[in-house]
Structures are given as C-alpha cells and as structure tokens.
C-alpha cells in the first residue's frame, strides 16, 4: 500500500557524523543524549517529542535539528537570517538529517526564548518599502502588541500551513493550561489532517499527550523511547494533582 502524505514525513532520522565531532568531551558532545546519536534516531513522520529534565539536552538537540534543516538559529522561517546574539551550539554542523522524497511547502522554528526577536525582525522587515506585509501572515496584528501567549497562538493559527515542517522548542513556555490544550488541538489537526511533520522539545504533559506521538526521554542514560504514561511529566503531574500537600513535605 502506498503511504498517504500524513504517513510520510520530511525527515526520517537524525544521526551524528562522528568524523565531524571536534571533541566528545566538550559540550554538547559530552551529553549522553548526543552520544546516543552515534546510532540512527528515528523521527516519526507525524510528531516526535523530546522530553527530559533541564540540562538533558533536548533543546540543544531540537535547535541543532532546526539549524541543520535550514532554519534560523533564533527562530522563524528559512528566510529569516537575523542574529541578535549567536548562542547555538556546534551540534548542527555534526548532524546528518535523512530527508525523504517529500518536500515541505512551508515551515517554522519556534524557539520560545527568542520569539521576541522574531517579532522584532518582522516589524523591521515590514518597515522596508514594497511588497506585502509579513505580519499579514501572522494574523495582521503586531505580535509585540499581544501577550507572549497570544503571539504564540497567532503564529500557529495563522502562519502554520499544510504540508509544513514545524520544529518547536518549549512552546508551552508562555501558555496557560487552557491555551496548551488549544495548541494540542492545533498540532493534532496539522499531523492528522494537514500532512505536517512536527518535532517538539517540551516539559508539558498536556502537549505530549498528542495521540500517536513518538516520545523520546533524554536523561543520564541517553535517549530512550517511552510511552506517555512512562514520562516523568505525566507521573509527577498526576501525583501532584492527586495530593498536592505531599509535594510540600
């Protein structure tokens, strides 16, 4: 049977090219998660989550995948080339991304901590004469005139289109629980109805509940595939909600 577009992603796996690594004792190559990449790491054709504690390397890995895929390190589309303060690691130079014969029609790298810089870049580009305004693709309302969470949702609702490659680094950072559920619905529609592929680094037990998602846990062991209910985010949130007083003990 021929795979439908929603069953075939744009990226099939990621792997580190050992010969390009300058020093496995230096950051970020010393992280157990990066060492795991000596072997191919499969990417789901619909949605892949990277989860784990602070410092496990999930944002570093997602950033490297995004830059290796052609996106600006601080976020945006492949057409953004601004740099406020270069901080990306060298990992992207050492990655091999295996591409399928599908090509995305569009894409975006959402890096929560630097989305402010993307909004500023849009305003600066729109002040230049000629051509349509970029902000029209984001709902028409200046992103700086919205709350952080509102601007995130404007991006997803207006700028994300079908057949897109979307790489998201902690998109829950500015969102309430209600808005996280709203984002979950938007992402679900993109991967089940619109043929997109999404790669996400997250702490959110709401987002990682997306049905059918491939979830990788990053820790001191490396990278391990886990189910939703095996994630620390799910277990800790469940236990806390059942008995919040215990967390104070």
Secondary structure as GFF3:
##gff-version 3
##sequence-region A 1 249
A	DSSP	three_ten_helix	5	7	.	.	.	ID=ss1
A	DSSP	beta_strand	11	16	.	.	.	ID=ss2
A	DSSP	three_ten_helix	18	20	.	.	.	ID=ss3
A	DSSP	alpha_helix	32	36	.	.	.	ID=ss4
A	DSSP	beta_strand	41	42	.	.	.	ID=ss5
A	DSSP	beta_strand	47	52	.	.	.	ID=ss6
A	DSSP	alpha_helix	58	68	.	.	.	ID=ss7
A	DSSP	three_ten_helix	91	94	.	.	.	ID=ss8
A	DSSP	beta_strand	95	99	.	.	.	ID=ss9
A	DSSP	beta_strand	106	111	.	.	.	ID=ss10
A	DSSP	three_ten_helix	112	114	.	.	.	ID=ss11
A	DSSP	alpha_helix	115	126	.	.	.	ID=ss12
A	DSSP	three_ten_helix	134	138	.	.	.	ID=ss13
A	DSSP	three_ten_helix	143	145	.	.	.	ID=ss14
A	DSSP	alpha_helix	148	154	.	.	.	ID=ss15
A	DSSP	pi_helix	155	159	.	.	.	ID=ss16
A	DSSP	beta_strand	164	169	.	.	.	ID=ss17
A	DSSP	three_ten_helix	171	174	.	.	.	ID=ss18
A	DSSP	alpha_helix	177	193	.	.	.	ID=ss19
A	DSSP	beta_strand	197	201	.	.	.	ID=ss20
A	DSSP	three_ten_helix	207	209	.	.	.	ID=ss21
A	DSSP	beta_strand	214	218	.	.	.	ID=ss22
A	DSSP	beta_strand	223	226	.	.	.	ID=ss23
A	DSSP	three_ten_helix	228	230	.	.	.	ID=ss24
A	DSSP	alpha_helix	232	242	.	.	.	ID=ss25
A	DSSP	three_ten_helix	244	248	.	.	.	ID=ss26
###
